[in-house]
Amino acid sequence: MRVVTNTAITVDGKIGSARYDHVAIGTPVDRQYMSVLRARADAVLVGGRTFRNWPLPLVPDPAALAALAASGFPDAAHPPLEGRSWWNVVLTRTLDVPKAGRFYEDPRVRPLFFSATAGEVPKGEVVVGEVTIPGVLAALAARGVETLLVEGGGDMIAQFLAAGAVDEIYLTICPLVLGGRAAPTVVDGEGFPFDAAPRLSLGHVNRVGDELYCRYVVQK
């Protein structure tokens, strides 16, 4: 399975403020490009905190795709959307998640929750047990997922990197500095020793206005 991550970050590597409030760091172009990466995936995954902050369908927006293509963005190609649905995957220890809203109402969404705690959700599946990255990947592969897009947060991306599961990292570098010792970053968790830190090679970089769109390939 191919695993990619996508995150908009500030110049100092933050994905939110020290208050952990949800903020839109990127421009509308960044959000349009997010739809491209979703369209290329079979499943989109987030952690429980990210889902609680933003419990919306993790699916491509056709209007955003059309706008990006019309703008001449150099990496706007994507597969057709007609008749498709997307696994929307949430990893949560407690299943303490919103139980209503557009996430459950969108017919393109196939909700799938992995939780250490049993419970019920209005729509979709709940896989109960120890939540591990290899276990999640095996369960997704059994459901036909070939490309998984991990959208956050920083702890979740750290877990996938630590498991050696990430193939590509997409970063939108935005002209903003948030600072803050406690502010979340694109990769949180316990960190990596220098000698064992994941190494990357730059696949491509595109500039749109003051934003940089980077694709990195993780060296295996």
For each residue, the residues with C-beta under 8 A, 3 or more apart:
1: 137 140 141 145 146 147 148
2: 146 147 148 167 168
3: 137 147 148 150 160 165 166 167 168
4: 37 41 147 148 149 150 166 167 168 169 170
5: 149 150 151 152 157 160 166 168 169 170
6: 34 37 149 150 151 170 171
7: 15 151 152 157 169 170 171 172 186
8: 15 25 26 30 171 172 174
9: 13 14 15 25 171 172 173 174 185 186
10: 13 14 15 25 173 174 176 177 178
11: 173 174 175 176 177
12: 177 178 179
13: 9 10 185 186
14: 9 10 17 25 178 179 180 183 184 185
15: 7 8 9 10 25 152 153 154 184 185 186
16: 19 20 21 22 23 25 178 183 184
17: 14 20 21 23 178 180 183
18: 178 179 180 181 182 183
19: 16
20: 16 17 184
21: 16 17
22: 16 53 54
23: 16 17
24: 31
25: 8 9 10 14 15 16 30 172 174 176
26: 8 29 30 31 172 174 211
27: 30 31 174 208 209 211
28: 31 32 67
29: 26 32 33 68 71 73 208 209 211
30: 8 25 26 27 33 34 172 174 211 213
31: 24 26 27 28 34 35 64
32: 28 29 35 36 61 64 65 67 68 71 73
33: 29 30 36 37 68 73 75 76 172 213
34: 6 30 31 37 38 64 151
35: 31 32 38 39 60 61 64 65 68
36: 32 33 39 40 60 65 68 75 76 77 78
37: 4 6 33 34 40 41 149 170
38: 34 35 41 44 58 59 60 86 149
39: 35 36 60 65 78 79 81
40: 36 37 78 79 147 149
41: 4 37 38 44 86 147 148 149
42: 86 87 144 145 146 147 148
43: 86 87 88 89 112 140 145 147 148 149
44: 38 41 58 59 86 87 88 89 148 149 151
45: 89 90 91 136 148 149 150 151 156
46: 50 51 54 58 89 90 91 150 151 152 153 156
47: 50 51 90 91 92 152 153 155 156
48: 51 52 90 91 92 93 94 96 97
49: 52 53 153 155
50: 46 47 53 54 151 152 153 156
51: 46 47 48 54 55 90 92 97 98
52: 48 49 55 96 97 98
53: 22 49 50
54: 22 46 50 51
55: 51 52 97 98 101 102 103
56: 101 102 103
57: 88 102 103 106 108 109
58: 38 44 46 86 88 109 151
59: 38 44 86 88 106 108 109
60: 35 36 38 39 64 65 78 81
61: 32 35 64 65
62: 65 66 81
63: 66 67
64: 31 32 34 35 60 61 67 68
65: 32 35 36 39 60 61 62 68 69 76 78 81
66: 62 63 69 70
67: 28 32 63 64 70 71
68: 29 32 33 35 36 64 65 71 73 76
69: 65 66 73 76
70: 66 67
71: 29 32 67 68 76
72:
73: 29 32 33 68 69 76 206 208
74: 206
75: 33 36 204 206 213 215
76: 33 36 65 68 69 71 73
77: 36
78: 36 39 40 60 65 81
79: 39 40 84
80: 84
81: 39 60 62 65 78 84
82:
83:
84: 79 80 81 108
85: 107 108 109 110
86: 38 41 42 43 44 58 59 108 109 110
87: 42 43 44 110 112 140 143 145
88: 43 44 57 58 59 103 109 110 111 112 124
89: 43 44 45 46 112 113 114 136 140 148
90: 45 46 47 48 51 97 111 112 113 114
91: 45 46 47 48 114 115 131 136 156
92: 47 48 51 95 96 97 113 114 115 131
93: 48 115 116 117 131
94: 48 115 116 117
95: 92 113 115 117 118 119 121 126
96: 48 52 92
97: 48 51 52 55 90 92 113 121
98: 51 52 55 101 103
99: 121 122
100: 104 122
101: 55 56 98 104 105
102: 55 56 57 105 106
103: 55 56 57 88 98 106 109 111
104: 100 101 109 111 121 122 123 124
105: 101 102
106: 57 59 102 103 109
107: 85
108: 57 59 84 85 86
109: 57 58 59 85 86 88 103 104 106 123 124
110: 85 86 87 88 124
111: 88 90 103 104 121 123 124 125
112: 43 87 88 89 90 124 125 127 140 143
113: 89 90 92 95 97 121 124 125 126 127
114: 89 90 91 92 126 127 131 135 136 139
115: 91 92 93 94 95 118 119 126 127 128 131
116: 93 94 128 129 130 131
117: 93 94 95 128
118: 95 115 126 128
119: 95 115 126
120: 126
121: 95 97 99 104 111 113 124 126
122: 99 100 104
123: 104 109 111
124: 88 104 109 110 111 112 113 121
125: 111 112 113
126: 95 113 114 115 118 119 120 121
127: 112 113 114 115 139
128: 115 116 117 118
129: 116 135
130: 116 135
131: 91 92 93 114 115 116 135 136
132: 135 136
133: 136 137 159 160 162 163 165
134: 137 138 163 165
135: 114 129 130 131 132 138 139
136: 45 89 91 114 131 132 133 139 140
137: 1 3 133 134 140 141 148 165
138: 134 135 141 142
139: 114 127 135 136 142 143
140: 1 43 87 89 112 136 137 143 145 148
141: 1 137 138 144 145
142: 138 139
143: 87 112 139 140
144: 42 141
145: 1 42 43 87 140 141 148
146: 1 2 42
147: 1 2 3 4 40 41 42 43
148: 1 2 3 4 41 42 43 44 45 89 137 140 145
149: 4 5 6 37 38 40 41 43 44 45
150: 3 4 5 6 45 46 156 157 160 166
151: 5 6 7 34 44 45 46 50 58
152: 5 7 15 46 47 50 156 157
153: 15 46 47 49 50 156 157 184 188
154: 15 157 158 184 185 186 187 188 189
155: 47 49 158 159 188 189
156: 45 46 47 50 91 150 152 153 159 160
157: 5 7 150 152 153 154 160 161 166 186 187 188
158: 154 155 161 162 187 188 189 190
159: 133 155 156 162 163 189
160: 3 5 133 150 156 157 163 165 166
161: 157 158 164 165 166 187 192 198 218
162: 133 158 159 189 192
163: 133 134 159 160
164: 161 220
165: 3 133 134 137 160 161
166: 3 4 5 150 157 160 161 169 198 218
167: 2 3 4 217 218
168: 2 3 4 5 203 215 216 217 218
169: 4 5 7 166 200 215 216 218
170: 4 5 6 7 37 213 214 215 216
171: 6 7 8 9 186 212 213 214 216
172: 7 8 9 25 26 30 33 211 212 213 214
173: 9 10 11 211 212 214
174: 8 9 10 11 25 26 27 30 210 211
175: 11 210 211
176: 10 11 25
177: 10 11 12
178: 10 12 14 16 17 18 183
179: 12 14 18 183
180: 14 17 18 183
181: 18
182: 18
183: 14 16 17 18 178 179 180
184: 14 15 16 20 153 154 188
185: 9 13 14 15 154 188
186: 7 9 13 15 154 157 171
187: 154 157 158 161
188: 153 154 155 157 158 184 185
189: 154 155 158 159 162
190: 158
191:
192: 161 162 196 197 198
193: 196 197
194: 197
195:
196: 192 193
197: 192 193 194
198: 161 166 192 218 219
199: 218 219
200: 169 216 217 218 219
201: 216 217 219
202: 205 214 215 216 217
203: 168 215 216 217
204: 75 214 215
205: 202 212 213 214 215
206: 73 74 75 212 213
207: 211 212 213
208: 27 29 73 211 213
209: 27 29
210: 174 175
211: 26 27 29 30 172 173 174 175 207 208
212: 171 172 173 205 206 207
213: 30 33 75 170 171 172 205 206 207 208
214: 170 171 172 173 202 204 205
215: 75 168 169 170 202 203 204 205
216: 168 169 170 171 200 201 202 203
217: 167 168 200 201 202 203
218: 161 166 167 168 169 198 199 200
219: 198 199 200 201
220: 164
